[in-house]
Amino acid sequence: MVNELQGRKSLGGLILLAAFLAVTTAYASAPIPRSKPAPPSAETSPAVPLPRAKPAAPSPEASLVSAPENAPLPRAKPGRAGKPATTAALRKAWPQSMGDWPKAEVLAARAACEKMLAGLDLIWRPDQPIGEPGGCGTPAPIAIAEVAQIRIDPPATVTCDFAVALNAWFTQSVQPEARKRVGASVIGVRNASSYACRRRNNASTGKLSEHARANALDIAAFDFSKSAQVTVAGGASGLLQKIGLSAKGNFMKALRKSACSYFNTVLGPGADRYHGDHFHVDLMKLRPGRFKMCR
Ligand SMILES: [Zn+2]
């Protein structure tokens, strides 16, 4: 994918806009490849447009395609073993742009980000600010391509707090559960949606989705080291039958339960009509009277 992204670098503004639209749509829905816009669905088609970053300043999702200011993400190495990459070695400079955010806020958020990611085994790229205070966006987004040696496909645009929580979940629960219950390591997850400027469940009114704050990820599938994939919609049985692994409990159920220790919202099949084929995890702010929602 990185090669593909690099290859598009030389395309002009119209192509960038087209790519932005295609990528934005594809990010919000499960199917990959991302080149074809997905058909409208509850998850992908806001009835009422939400405020967006100014067209002149492409969002990081567009940046993943062709923003000259951003360095390409290093390609994740499936199944790589040995010493983990350090964030410092792979880190590129933050883009110059402050977008529509106060400079002090952007710089503070970036400094906090670097501090919290230090020492974690991530492949990530610093991106330019998205949106504006009080609306969609976040001052210091990053694109993550690999977290704790688990590939994020395609790379996800998230906050650093979110990346830290994802790293902890992968390291402390996802990987141990996979080895224990499936007998294989997870080497990748399929990103069905990360940043998207929209309201919850794409409603025309109501609160912004945590996706609009780059504070959420939809995971549609897990890739295993034995060349198998288990989809959230299909549960673990498909994988077990396909590669003949022994079942020691319900992997998906265990994952979903464990996610609630790391995130503030966890939704999946059965929770409502919007989450039948993916796990949604986010870091919604918990204020007095607002509790975790895991179902
Ligand atoms: Zn979601």
py3Dmol code that shows the C-alpha trace and the ligand (Angstrom):
import py3Dmol

protein = """\
ATOM      1  CA  MET A   1       0.000   0.000   0.000  1.00  0.00           C
ATOM      2  CA  VAL A   2       2.818   2.362   0.757  1.00  0.00           C
ATOM      3  CA  ASN A   3       4.194   1.865  -2.719  1.00  0.00           C
ATOM      4  CA  GLU A   4       0.817   2.601  -4.160  1.00  0.00           C
ATOM      5  CA  LEU A   5       0.626   5.757  -2.085  1.00  0.00           C
ATOM      6  CA  GLN A   6       4.046   6.872  -3.146  1.00  0.00           C
ATOM      7  CA  GLY A   7       3.180   6.233  -6.744  1.00  0.00           C
ATOM      8  CA  ARG A   8       0.332   8.677  -6.539  1.00  0.00           C
ATOM      9  CA  LYS A   9       2.435  11.439  -5.112  1.00  0.00           C
ATOM     10  CA  SER A  10       2.939  13.208  -8.378  1.00  0.00           C
ATOM     11  CA  LEU A  11      -0.754  13.474  -9.209  1.00  0.00           C
ATOM     12  CA  GLY A  12      -2.342  16.909  -9.180  1.00  0.00           C
ATOM     13  CA  GLY A  13      -4.894  18.679  -7.043  1.00  0.00           C
ATOM     14  CA  LEU A  14      -7.930  17.207  -8.758  1.00  0.00           C
ATOM     15  CA  ILE A  15      -6.634  13.723  -8.240  1.00  0.00           C
ATOM     16  CA  LEU A  16      -5.899  14.558  -4.624  1.00  0.00           C
ATOM     17  CA  LEU A  17      -9.465  15.694  -4.108  1.00  0.00           C
ATOM     18  CA  ALA A  18     -10.825  12.599  -5.830  1.00  0.00           C
ATOM     19  CA  ALA A  19      -8.529  10.401  -3.799  1.00  0.00           C
ATOM     20  CA  PHE A  20      -9.602  12.168  -0.631  1.00  0.00           C
ATOM     21  CA  LEU A  21     -13.242  11.491  -1.375  1.00  0.00           C
ATOM     22  CA  ALA A  22     -12.561   7.878  -2.268  1.00  0.00           C
ATOM     23  CA  VAL A  23     -10.414   7.247   0.753  1.00  0.00           C
ATOM     24  CA  THR A  24     -12.773   9.001   3.130  1.00  0.00           C
ATOM     25  CA  THR A  25     -15.632   6.858   1.911  1.00  0.00           C
ATOM     26  CA  ALA A  26     -13.645   3.661   1.920  1.00  0.00           C
ATOM     27  CA  TYR A  27     -12.295   4.293   5.393  1.00  0.00           C
ATOM     28  CA  ALA A  28     -15.769   4.415   6.785  1.00  0.00           C
ATOM     29  CA  SER A  29     -16.746   1.036   5.445  1.00  0.00           C
ATOM     30  CA  ALA A  30     -15.354  -2.416   5.628  1.00  0.00           C
ATOM     31  CA  PRO A  31     -14.455  -3.390   2.042  1.00  0.00           C
ATOM     32  CA  ILE A  32     -10.860  -3.240   0.884  1.00  0.00           C
ATOM     33  CA  PRO A  33      -9.339  -2.276  -1.596  1.00  0.00           C
ATOM     34  CA  ARG A  34     -10.013   1.372  -1.051  1.00  0.00           C
ATOM     35  CA  SER A  35     -10.002   2.520  -4.644  1.00  0.00           C
ATOM     36  CA  LYS A  36     -13.742   2.132  -5.201  1.00  0.00           C
ATOM     37  CA  PRO A  37     -16.150   4.170  -3.107  1.00  0.00           C
ATOM     38  CA  ALA A  38     -18.316   1.866  -1.049  1.00  0.00           C
ATOM     39  CA  PRO A  39     -22.084   1.953  -1.478  1.00  0.00           C
ATOM     40  CA  PRO A  40     -23.878   4.212   0.981  1.00  0.00           C
ATOM     41  CA  SER A  41     -24.783   2.693   4.319  1.00  0.00           C
ATOM     42  CA  ALA A  42     -25.691   3.842   7.777  1.00  0.00           C
ATOM     43  CA  GLU A  43     -22.004   3.975   8.625  1.00  0.00           C
ATOM     44  CA  THR A  44     -20.847   5.807   5.525  1.00  0.00           C
ATOM     45  CA  SER A  45     -23.404   8.405   4.546  1.00  0.00           C
ATOM     46  CA  PRO A  46     -23.992  11.322   6.863  1.00  0.00           C
ATOM     47  CA  ALA A  47     -27.401  12.762   6.020  1.00  0.00           C
ATOM     48  CA  VAL A  48     -26.188  16.224   6.928  1.00  0.00           C
ATOM     49  CA  PRO A  49     -22.670  17.342   6.090  1.00  0.00           C
ATOM     50  CA  LEU A  50     -20.550  18.103   9.095  1.00  0.00           C
ATOM     51  CA  PRO A  51     -17.977  20.868   9.290  1.00  0.00           C
ATOM     52  CA  ARG A  52     -14.710  19.740   7.800  1.00  0.00           C
ATOM     53  CA  ALA A  53     -11.196  20.947   7.589  1.00  0.00           C
ATOM     54  CA  LYS A  54     -10.776  23.533   4.850  1.00  0.00           C
ATOM     55  CA  PRO A  55     -10.304  21.944   1.439  1.00  0.00           C
ATOM     56  CA  ALA A  56      -6.934  23.640   1.109  1.00  0.00           C
ATOM     57  CA  ALA A  57      -5.654  21.605   4.042  1.00  0.00           C
ATOM     58  CA  PRO A  58      -6.107  17.926   3.250  1.00  0.00           C
ATOM     59  CA  SER A  59      -6.948  15.722   6.176  1.00  0.00           C
ATOM     60  CA  PRO A  60      -4.494  13.017   7.167  1.00  0.00           C
ATOM     61  CA  GLU A  61      -6.624  10.518   5.309  1.00  0.00           C
ATOM     62  CA  ALA A  62      -5.903  12.404   2.131  1.00  0.00           C
ATOM     63  CA  SER A  63      -2.344  12.751   3.337  1.00  0.00           C
ATOM     64  CA  LEU A  64      -2.049   9.019   3.378  1.00  0.00           C
ATOM     65  CA  VAL A  65      -2.588   9.146  -0.335  1.00  0.00           C
ATOM     66  CA  SER A  66      -0.503  12.031  -1.489  1.00  0.00           C
ATOM     67  CA  ALA A  67       0.334  14.884   0.862  1.00  0.00           C
ATOM     68  CA  PRO A  68       3.820  16.031  -0.060  1.00  0.00           C
ATOM     69  CA  GLU A  69       4.392  17.292   3.473  1.00  0.00           C
ATOM     70  CA  ASN A  70       4.101  13.827   4.969  1.00  0.00           C
ATOM     71  CA  ALA A  71       6.728  11.173   4.635  1.00  0.00           C
ATOM     72  CA  PRO A  72       5.434   7.762   3.601  1.00  0.00           C
ATOM     73  CA  LEU A  73       4.903   5.274   6.355  1.00  0.00           C
ATOM     74  CA  PRO A  74       7.483   2.539   6.507  1.00  0.00           C
ATOM     75  CA  ARG A  75       5.942  -0.718   5.381  1.00  0.00           C
ATOM     76  CA  ALA A  76       4.980  -3.024   8.184  1.00  0.00           C
ATOM     77  CA  LYS A  77       6.856  -6.287   8.117  1.00  0.00           C
ATOM     78  CA  PRO A  78       4.510  -9.235   8.557  1.00  0.00           C
ATOM     79  CA  GLY A  79       5.798 -11.829  10.903  1.00  0.00           C
ATOM     80  CA  ARG A  80       9.021 -10.009  11.654  1.00  0.00           C
ATOM     81  CA  ALA A  81      10.780 -11.328  14.658  1.00  0.00           C
ATOM     82  CA  GLY A  82      13.593 -10.212  16.867  1.00  0.00           C
ATOM     83  CA  LYS A  83      14.124  -6.840  18.381  1.00  0.00           C
ATOM     84  CA  PRO A  84      11.208  -4.462  18.060  1.00  0.00           C
ATOM     85  CA  ALA A  85      11.500  -1.248  16.111  1.00  0.00           C
ATOM     86  CA  THR A  86      11.661   1.837  18.255  1.00  0.00           C
ATOM     87  CA  THR A  87       9.402   4.763  17.693  1.00  0.00           C
ATOM     88  CA  ALA A  88      12.385   7.096  17.711  1.00  0.00           C
ATOM     89  CA  ALA A  89      14.050   5.350  14.785  1.00  0.00           C
ATOM     90  CA  LEU A  90      10.972   5.586  12.610  1.00  0.00           C
ATOM     91  CA  ARG A  91       9.694   8.976  13.643  1.00  0.00           C
ATOM     92  CA  LYS A  92       9.519  11.714  11.050  1.00  0.00           C
ATOM     93  CA  ALA A  93       9.150  15.410  11.670  1.00  0.00           C
ATOM     94  CA  TRP A  94       5.718  16.840  12.349  1.00  0.00           C
ATOM     95  CA  PRO A  95       4.299  18.845   9.442  1.00  0.00           C
ATOM     96  CA  GLN A  96       4.748  22.621   9.635  1.00  0.00           C
ATOM     97  CA  SER A  97       1.043  23.378   9.353  1.00  0.00           C
ATOM     98  CA  MET A  98      -0.920  24.269  12.481  1.00  0.00           C
ATOM     99  CA  GLY A  99      -4.199  24.058  10.538  1.00  0.00           C
ATOM    100  CA  ASP A 100      -6.984  25.918  12.306  1.00  0.00           C
ATOM    101  CA  TRP A 101      -5.677  25.157  15.790  1.00  0.00           C
ATOM    102  CA  PRO A 102      -3.823  27.545  18.108  1.00  0.00           C
ATOM    103  CA  LYS A 103      -0.113  26.946  17.711  1.00  0.00           C
ATOM    104  CA  ALA A 104       0.428  26.467  21.453  1.00  0.00           C
ATOM    105  CA  GLU A 105      -2.239  23.769  21.583  1.00  0.00           C
ATOM    106  CA  VAL A 106      -0.762  21.898  18.644  1.00  0.00           C
ATOM    107  CA  LEU A 107       2.766  22.046  20.024  1.00  0.00           C
ATOM    108  CA  ALA A 108       1.633  20.915  23.480  1.00  0.00           C
ATOM    109  CA  ALA A 109      -0.334  18.021  22.001  1.00  0.00           C
ATOM    110  CA  ARG A 110       2.630  16.959  19.875  1.00  0.00           C
ATOM    111  CA  ALA A 111       5.006  17.061  22.820  1.00  0.00           C
ATOM    112  CA  ALA A 112       2.594  15.007  24.918  1.00  0.00           C
ATOM    113  CA  CYS A 113       2.248  12.547  22.046  1.00  0.00           C
ATOM    114  CA  GLU A 114       5.961  11.993  21.669  1.00  0.00           C
ATOM    115  CA  LYS A 115       6.284  11.459  25.379  1.00  0.00           C
ATOM    116  CA  MET A 116       3.511   8.860  25.559  1.00  0.00           C
ATOM    117  CA  LEU A 117       4.686   6.942  22.498  1.00  0.00           C
ATOM    118  CA  ALA A 118       8.333   6.825  23.563  1.00  0.00           C
ATOM    119  CA  GLY A 119       9.495   3.240  23.930  1.00  0.00           C
ATOM    120  CA  LEU A 120       6.387   1.671  22.378  1.00  0.00           C
ATOM    121  CA  ASP A 121       6.758  -0.676  19.443  1.00  0.00           C
ATOM    122  CA  LEU A 122       4.871   1.349  16.841  1.00  0.00           C
ATOM    123  CA  ILE A 123       5.236   2.272  13.207  1.00  0.00           C
ATOM    124  CA  TRP A 124       3.611   5.659  12.945  1.00  0.00           C
ATOM    125  CA  ARG A 125       3.746   8.966  11.162  1.00  0.00           C
ATOM    126  CA  PRO A 126       3.062  12.412  12.627  1.00  0.00           C
ATOM    127  CA  ASP A 127       0.333  14.200  10.677  1.00  0.00           C
ATOM    128  CA  GLN A 128      -0.902  17.760  10.395  1.00  0.00           C
ATOM    129  CA  PRO A 129      -3.774  18.986  12.561  1.00  0.00           C
ATOM    130  CA  ILE A 130      -7.280  18.063  11.441  1.00  0.00           C
ATOM    131  CA  GLY A 131     -10.332  20.296  11.797  1.00  0.00           C
ATOM    132  CA  GLU A 132     -10.641  22.874  14.530  1.00  0.00           C
ATOM    133  CA  PRO A 133     -11.323  23.256  18.253  1.00  0.00           C
ATOM    134  CA  GLY A 134     -14.921  22.402  19.128  1.00  0.00           C
ATOM    135  CA  GLY A 135     -15.595  20.563  15.875  1.00  0.00           C
ATOM    136  CA  CYS A 136     -14.272  17.560  14.079  1.00  0.00           C
ATOM    137  CA  GLY A 137     -10.593  16.847  14.286  1.00  0.00           C
ATOM    138  CA  THR A 138      -7.674  16.847  16.658  1.00  0.00           C
ATOM    139  CA  PRO A 139      -4.494  18.935  16.972  1.00  0.00           C
ATOM    140  CA  ALA A 140      -1.885  16.152  16.801  1.00  0.00           C
ATOM    141  CA  PRO A 141      -3.127  13.156  14.810  1.00  0.00           C
ATOM    142  CA  ILE A 142      -0.868  10.317  13.795  1.00  0.00           C
ATOM    143  CA  ALA A 143      -1.159   7.545  11.234  1.00  0.00           C
ATOM    144  CA  ILE A 144      -0.420   4.118  12.675  1.00  0.00           C
ATOM    145  CA  ALA A 145       0.730   1.310  10.362  1.00  0.00           C
ATOM    146  CA  GLU A 146       1.791  -1.216  12.968  1.00  0.00           C
ATOM    147  CA  VAL A 147       1.180  -1.491  16.711  1.00  0.00           C
ATOM    148  CA  ALA A 148       3.021  -4.051  18.829  1.00  0.00           C
ATOM    149  CA  GLN A 149       3.990  -5.864  15.614  1.00  0.00           C
ATOM    150  CA  ILE A 150       0.352  -6.099  14.527  1.00  0.00           C
ATOM    151  CA  ARG A 151      -0.196  -4.466  11.152  1.00  0.00           C
ATOM    152  CA  ILE A 152      -3.026  -1.932  10.837  1.00  0.00           C
ATOM    153  CA  ASP A 153      -4.433  -2.323   7.332  1.00  0.00           C
ATOM    154  CA  PRO A 154      -4.937   0.269   6.013  1.00  0.00           C
ATOM    155  CA  PRO A 155      -3.095   2.601   8.397  1.00  0.00           C
ATOM    156  CA  ALA A 156      -5.431   4.351  10.832  1.00  0.00           C
ATOM    157  CA  THR A 157      -5.604   8.039  11.710  1.00  0.00           C
ATOM    158  CA  VAL A 158      -5.886   8.323  15.475  1.00  0.00           C
ATOM    159  CA  THR A 159      -4.860  10.369  18.498  1.00  0.00           C
ATOM    160  CA  CYS A 160      -1.800   9.344  20.448  1.00  0.00           C
ATOM    161  CA  ASP A 161      -3.908   8.459  23.479  1.00  0.00           C
ATOM    162  CA  PHE A 162      -5.812   6.047  21.291  1.00  0.00           C
ATOM    163  CA  ALA A 163      -2.606   4.515  19.941  1.00  0.00           C
ATOM    164  CA  VAL A 164      -1.386   3.933  23.487  1.00  0.00           C
ATOM    165  CA  ALA A 165      -4.636   2.197  24.452  1.00  0.00           C
ATOM    166  CA  LEU A 166      -4.525   0.055  21.310  1.00  0.00           C
ATOM    167  CA  ASN A 167      -0.945  -0.940  22.055  1.00  0.00           C
ATOM    168  CA  ALA A 168      -1.891  -1.989  25.578  1.00  0.00           C
ATOM    169  CA  TRP A 169      -4.892  -4.004  24.392  1.00  0.00           C
ATOM    170  CA  PHE A 170      -2.886  -5.748  21.668  1.00  0.00           C
ATOM    171  CA  THR A 171       0.022  -6.511  23.961  1.00  0.00           C
ATOM    172  CA  GLN A 172      -1.784  -7.497  27.122  1.00  0.00           C
ATOM    173  CA  SER A 173      -4.943  -9.141  25.804  1.00  0.00           C
ATOM    174  CA  VAL A 174      -5.270  -9.675  22.055  1.00  0.00           C
ATOM    175  CA  GLN A 175      -1.988 -11.485  21.519  1.00  0.00           C
ATOM    176  CA  PRO A 176      -2.116 -13.631  24.674  1.00  0.00           C
ATOM    177  CA  GLU A 177      -5.754 -14.578  23.960  1.00  0.00           C
ATOM    178  CA  ALA A 178      -4.895 -15.466  20.359  1.00  0.00           C
ATOM    179  CA  ARG A 179      -2.059 -17.720  21.411  1.00  0.00           C
ATOM    180  CA  LYS A 180      -4.060 -19.318  24.172  1.00  0.00           C
ATOM    181  CA  ARG A 181      -7.368 -19.812  22.396  1.00  0.00           C
ATOM    182  CA  VAL A 182      -6.433 -20.077  18.719  1.00  0.00           C
ATOM    183  CA  GLY A 183      -2.838 -21.260  18.861  1.00  0.00           C
ATOM    184  CA  ALA A 184      -1.544 -18.589  16.493  1.00  0.00           C
ATOM    185  CA  SER A 185      -0.343 -14.987  16.688  1.00  0.00           C
ATOM    186  CA  VAL A 186      -2.279 -12.054  15.345  1.00  0.00           C
ATOM    187  CA  ILE A 187      -0.188 -10.312  12.688  1.00  0.00           C
ATOM    188  CA  GLY A 188      -2.705  -7.771  11.440  1.00  0.00           C
ATOM    189  CA  VAL A 189      -6.113  -6.206  11.880  1.00  0.00           C
ATOM    190  CA  ARG A 190      -8.378  -4.837   9.192  1.00  0.00           C
ATOM    191  CA  ASN A 191      -9.205  -1.184   9.771  1.00  0.00           C
ATOM    192  CA  ALA A 192     -12.770  -0.564   8.591  1.00  0.00           C
ATOM    193  CA  SER A 193     -12.839   3.061   9.761  1.00  0.00           C
ATOM    194  CA  SER A 194     -10.746   5.418  11.849  1.00  0.00           C
ATOM    195  CA  TYR A 195     -11.043   9.205  11.501  1.00  0.00           C
ATOM    196  CA  ALA A 196     -14.339  10.346   9.984  1.00  0.00           C
ATOM    197  CA  CYS A 197     -16.068  13.691  10.515  1.00  0.00           C
ATOM    198  CA  ARG A 198     -19.565  12.522  11.347  1.00  0.00           C
ATOM    199  CA  ARG A 199     -22.103  12.131  14.104  1.00  0.00           C
ATOM    200  CA  ARG A 200     -22.729   8.909  15.996  1.00  0.00           C
ATOM    201  CA  ASN A 201     -24.136   6.239  13.688  1.00  0.00           C
ATOM    202  CA  ASN A 202     -24.205   8.878  10.957  1.00  0.00           C
ATOM    203  CA  ALA A 203     -27.318  10.462  12.425  1.00  0.00           C
ATOM    204  CA  SER A 204     -28.268  13.896  11.120  1.00  0.00           C
ATOM    205  CA  THR A 205     -28.384  15.345  14.615  1.00  0.00           C
ATOM    206  CA  GLY A 206     -26.816  14.509  17.939  1.00  0.00           C
ATOM    207  CA  LYS A 207     -23.331  14.163  19.271  1.00  0.00           C
ATOM    208  CA  LEU A 208     -20.210  13.810  17.207  1.00  0.00           C
ATOM    209  CA  SER A 209     -18.901  10.282  16.886  1.00  0.00           C
ATOM    210  CA  GLU A 210     -15.584   9.571  18.552  1.00  0.00           C
ATOM    211  CA  HIS A 211     -14.473   8.820  14.984  1.00  0.00           C
ATOM    212  CA  ALA A 212     -14.770  12.576  14.404  1.00  0.00           C
ATOM    213  CA  ARG A 213     -12.112  13.117  17.066  1.00  0.00           C
ATOM    214  CA  ALA A 214      -9.746  10.457  15.700  1.00  0.00           C
ATOM    215  CA  ASN A 215     -10.436   8.639  18.900  1.00  0.00           C
ATOM    216  CA  ALA A 216     -11.962   5.434  17.571  1.00  0.00           C
ATOM    217  CA  LEU A 217     -11.245   2.420  15.403  1.00  0.00           C
ATOM    218  CA  ASP A 218     -13.501  -0.123  13.707  1.00  0.00           C
ATOM    219  CA  ILE A 219     -11.869  -3.531  13.347  1.00  0.00           C
ATOM    220  CA  ALA A 220     -13.457  -5.858  10.809  1.00  0.00           C
ATOM    221  CA  ALA A 221     -11.027  -8.770  10.943  1.00  0.00           C
ATOM    222  CA  PHE A 222      -7.930 -10.261  12.524  1.00  0.00           C
ATOM    223  CA  ASP A 223      -5.154 -11.805  10.451  1.00  0.00           C
ATOM    224  CA  PHE A 224      -3.231 -14.702  11.936  1.00  0.00           C
ATOM    225  CA  SER A 225       0.272 -15.949  11.484  1.00  0.00           C
ATOM    226  CA  LYS A 226      -1.002 -19.146   9.899  1.00  0.00           C
ATOM    227  CA  SER A 227      -2.319 -17.370   6.817  1.00  0.00           C
ATOM    228  CA  ALA A 228      -5.849 -17.192   8.068  1.00  0.00           C
ATOM    229  CA  GLN A 229      -8.246 -14.432   8.819  1.00  0.00           C
ATOM    230  CA  VAL A 230     -11.089 -14.412  11.268  1.00  0.00           C
ATOM    231  CA  THR A 231     -13.805 -11.863  10.664  1.00  0.00           C
ATOM    232  CA  VAL A 232     -15.740 -10.244  13.444  1.00  0.00           C
ATOM    233  CA  ALA A 233     -18.958 -11.147  11.629  1.00  0.00           C
ATOM    234  CA  GLY A 234     -17.993 -14.801  11.339  1.00  0.00           C
ATOM    235  CA  GLY A 235     -16.716 -15.311  14.863  1.00  0.00           C
ATOM    236  CA  ALA A 236     -13.925 -17.756  15.553  1.00  0.00           C
ATOM    237  CA  SER A 237     -15.505 -20.892  14.119  1.00  0.00           C
ATOM    238  CA  GLY A 238     -14.654 -20.083  10.503  1.00  0.00           C
ATOM    239  CA  LEU A 239     -10.998 -19.734  11.317  1.00  0.00           C
ATOM    240  CA  LEU A 240     -10.891 -22.858  13.399  1.00  0.00           C
ATOM    241  CA  GLN A 241     -12.441 -24.923  10.639  1.00  0.00           C
ATOM    242  CA  LYS A 242     -10.280 -23.384   7.964  1.00  0.00           C
ATOM    243  CA  ILE A 243      -6.893 -24.081   9.469  1.00  0.00           C
ATOM    244  CA  GLY A 244      -7.733 -26.895  11.810  1.00  0.00           C
ATOM    245  CA  LEU A 245      -6.793 -25.156  15.017  1.00  0.00           C
ATOM    246  CA  SER A 246      -8.194 -26.389  18.265  1.00  0.00           C
ATOM    247  CA  ALA A 247     -10.791 -24.258  19.967  1.00  0.00           C
ATOM    248  CA  LYS A 248     -10.113 -23.345  23.544  1.00  0.00           C
ATOM    249  CA  GLY A 249     -12.972 -21.033  24.244  1.00  0.00           C
ATOM    250  CA  ASN A 250     -14.394 -18.227  22.214  1.00  0.00           C
ATOM    251  CA  PHE A 251     -11.611 -15.971  20.959  1.00  0.00           C
ATOM    252  CA  MET A 252     -13.916 -13.201  19.769  1.00  0.00           C
ATOM    253  CA  LYS A 253     -15.895 -13.160  22.977  1.00  0.00           C
ATOM    254  CA  ALA A 254     -12.721 -12.962  25.023  1.00  0.00           C
ATOM    255  CA  LEU A 255     -11.351 -10.128  22.894  1.00  0.00           C
ATOM    256  CA  ARG A 256     -14.522  -8.135  23.144  1.00  0.00           C
ATOM    257  CA  LYS A 257     -14.651  -8.516  26.892  1.00  0.00           C
ATOM    258  CA  SER A 258     -11.011  -7.593  27.342  1.00  0.00           C
ATOM    259  CA  ALA A 259     -11.343  -4.463  25.180  1.00  0.00           C
ATOM    260  CA  CYS A 260     -13.503  -2.867  27.847  1.00  0.00           C
ATOM    261  CA  SER A 261     -10.458  -2.667  30.118  1.00  0.00           C
ATOM    262  CA  TYR A 262      -8.641  -0.437  27.641  1.00  0.00           C
ATOM    263  CA  PHE A 263     -11.405   1.559  25.928  1.00  0.00           C
ATOM    264  CA  ASN A 264     -14.495   3.429  27.095  1.00  0.00           C
ATOM    265  CA  THR A 265     -16.847   2.225  24.403  1.00  0.00           C
ATOM    266  CA  VAL A 266     -16.844  -1.269  22.912  1.00  0.00           C
ATOM    267  CA  LEU A 267     -19.544  -2.275  20.434  1.00  0.00           C
ATOM    268  CA  GLY A 268     -19.823  -5.310  18.193  1.00  0.00           C
ATOM    269  CA  PRO A 269     -22.251  -7.773  16.625  1.00  0.00           C
ATOM    270  CA  GLY A 270     -25.540  -7.803  18.509  1.00  0.00           C
ATOM    271  CA  ALA A 271     -25.011  -4.410  20.163  1.00  0.00           C
ATOM    272  CA  ASP A 272     -27.166  -2.596  17.599  1.00  0.00           C
ATOM    273  CA  ARG A 273     -27.822  -2.571  13.873  1.00  0.00           C
ATOM    274  CA  TYR A 274     -24.691  -0.562  13.093  1.00  0.00           C
ATOM    275  CA  HIS A 275     -22.065  -2.946  14.433  1.00  0.00           C
ATOM    276  CA  GLY A 276     -22.910  -6.337  12.966  1.00  0.00           C
ATOM    277  CA  ASP A 277     -19.586  -6.817  11.193  1.00  0.00           C
ATOM    278  CA  HIS A 278     -16.928  -5.028  13.236  1.00  0.00           C
ATOM    279  CA  PHE A 279     -15.728  -4.152  16.683  1.00  0.00           C
ATOM    280  CA  HIS A 280     -15.923  -0.433  17.442  1.00  0.00           C
ATOM    281  CA  VAL A 281     -13.568   0.699  20.201  1.00  0.00           C
ATOM    282  CA  ASP A 282     -13.139   4.301  21.326  1.00  0.00           C
ATOM    283  CA  LEU A 283     -11.838   6.491  24.113  1.00  0.00           C
ATOM    284  CA  MET A 284     -14.900   8.638  24.733  1.00  0.00           C
ATOM    285  CA  LYS A 285     -14.209  11.056  27.593  1.00  0.00           C
ATOM    286  CA  LEU A 286     -15.772   9.878  30.831  1.00  0.00           C
ATOM    287  CA  ARG A 287     -17.241  12.812  32.707  1.00  0.00           C
ATOM    288  CA  PRO A 288     -19.303  12.604  35.889  1.00  0.00           C
ATOM    289  CA  GLY A 289     -22.428  10.644  35.076  1.00  0.00           C
ATOM    290  CA  ARG A 290     -21.050   9.192  31.886  1.00  0.00           C
ATOM    291  CA  PHE A 291     -19.894   5.630  32.166  1.00  0.00           C
ATOM    292  CA  LYS A 292     -18.177   3.100  29.994  1.00  0.00           C
ATOM    293  CA  MET A 293     -20.397   1.442  27.417  1.00  0.00           C
ATOM    294  CA  CYS A 294     -19.396  -2.100  26.533  1.00  0.00           C
ATOM    295  CA  ARG A 295     -21.942  -4.334  24.896  1.00  0.00           C
TER     296      ARG A 295
END
"""
ligand_1 = """\
1
ZN
Zn -16.950 2.889 14.899
"""
view = py3Dmol.view(width=600, height=400)
view.addModel(protein, "pdb")
view.setStyle({"model": 0}, {"cartoon": {"style": "trace"}})
view.addModel(ligand_1, "xyz")
view.setStyle({"model": 1}, {"stick": {}})
view.zoomTo()
view.show()
